[in-house]
Amino acid sequence: MQTPTANTSDLIAAGFHALSDAIRMNVLELLRQRELCVCDLCEALGVSQSKLSFHLKTLKEAGLVNSRQQGRWIYYSLNLPQFAVLEAYLADYRHLGQTLPARPCDNIS
């Protein structure tokens, strides 16, 4: 694996932080089906627009969602390339068990 740049590392960390909240995970699950406006997301999740706006901002800053404005509504969709970045980061760890020798535990007395 190539060492991520500082900017890439920040974006990866932000992505995992964004994935650490149940409401944000539910937003992503809804967006898997199709692009949705804020009003549809609020209704589906049963949360206020102000509460949802905080979570959408976190997802957007992490690069996990895209937004576009149409009239007075903002529509959100998944930014799939950023999910691929997170997936590639984790995939590099999958192979560690095959490449690193097992290390015996040190007895601490």
C-alpha atoms as one frame of an Amber mdcrd trajectory, in Angstrom:
protein
   0.000   0.000   0.000   1.176   3.484  -0.745   1.445   5.762   2.252  -1.524
   8.119   2.135  -0.818  11.824   1.922  -1.847  14.043   4.837  -4.902  15.166
   2.902  -5.879  11.585   2.054  -5.296  10.475   5.649  -7.552  13.262   6.896
 -10.264  12.267   4.435  -9.991   8.588   5.425 -10.224   9.501   9.114 -13.209
  11.763   8.414 -14.852   8.941   6.481 -14.566   6.489   9.342 -15.715   9.131
  11.808 -18.769   9.784   9.619 -19.531   6.056   9.575 -19.461   5.900  13.387
 -22.972   7.284  13.916 -26.241   5.358  13.523 -28.159   8.270  11.998 -25.455
   8.819   9.390 -25.400   5.107   8.609 -29.183   5.215   8.129 -28.815   8.192
   5.776 -26.292   6.250   3.705 -28.583   3.222   3.589 -31.424   5.379   2.257
 -29.137   6.971  -0.323 -28.112   3.522  -1.594 -31.505   3.342  -3.258 -31.592
   6.789  -4.873 -30.870  10.471  -4.531 -33.081  12.083  -1.879 -33.890  15.610
  -0.773 -33.514  16.733   2.810 -37.281  16.661   3.351 -37.484  12.997   2.266
 -34.577  12.063   4.533 -36.141  13.868   7.511 -39.429  12.066   6.985 -37.840
   8.643   6.525 -35.627   9.028   9.593 -38.082  10.863  11.817 -35.606  13.608
  12.690 -35.754  17.390  12.458 -34.087  19.197   9.590 -31.693  20.976  11.962
 -30.523  17.669  13.463 -30.197  16.069  10.045 -28.276  19.058   8.665 -25.508
  18.437  11.209 -25.193  14.808  10.093 -25.332  15.660   6.393 -22.579  18.234
   6.903 -20.400  15.560   8.516 -21.059  13.142   5.641 -20.351  15.832   3.058
 -17.107  16.949   4.739 -16.009  13.301   4.749 -16.664  13.160   1.010 -19.229
  10.374   1.389 -22.142  12.309  -0.099 -22.641  14.816  -2.876 -25.230  17.564
  -2.783 -26.966  19.646  -5.380 -29.540  22.365  -5.048 -32.710  22.359  -7.077
 -35.044  25.211  -6.265 -35.296  25.485  -2.513 -34.351  21.852  -1.840 -30.959
  20.227  -1.534 -30.645  16.704  -2.885 -28.073  14.223  -1.614 -26.498  11.196
  -3.271 -23.641   8.832  -2.489 -20.129   9.733  -3.601 -19.072   6.200  -4.510
 -15.400   6.974  -5.276 -14.849   7.951  -1.626 -16.307   4.635  -0.472 -13.789
   2.941  -2.781 -10.974   4.844  -1.023 -12.127   3.579   2.384 -12.543   0.066
   1.035  -9.033   0.076  -0.459  -7.599   1.320   2.835  -9.213  -1.561   4.740
  -8.324  -4.120   2.080  -4.638  -3.536   2.759  -5.151  -4.731   6.345  -6.875
  -7.921   5.243  -3.559  -9.260   3.971  -1.566  -8.524   7.129  -2.516 -11.818
   8.746  -0.921 -13.608   5.828   2.272 -11.547   5.777   3.116 -10.859   9.416
   4.489 -13.659  11.580   2.610 -14.456  14.761   4.209 -12.822  17.758   4.216
 -14.582  21.116   2.863 -12.542  23.998   5.513 -11.187  26.307   5.028 -12.236
  29.896   4.919  -9.154  32.027   5.755  -9.842  35.650
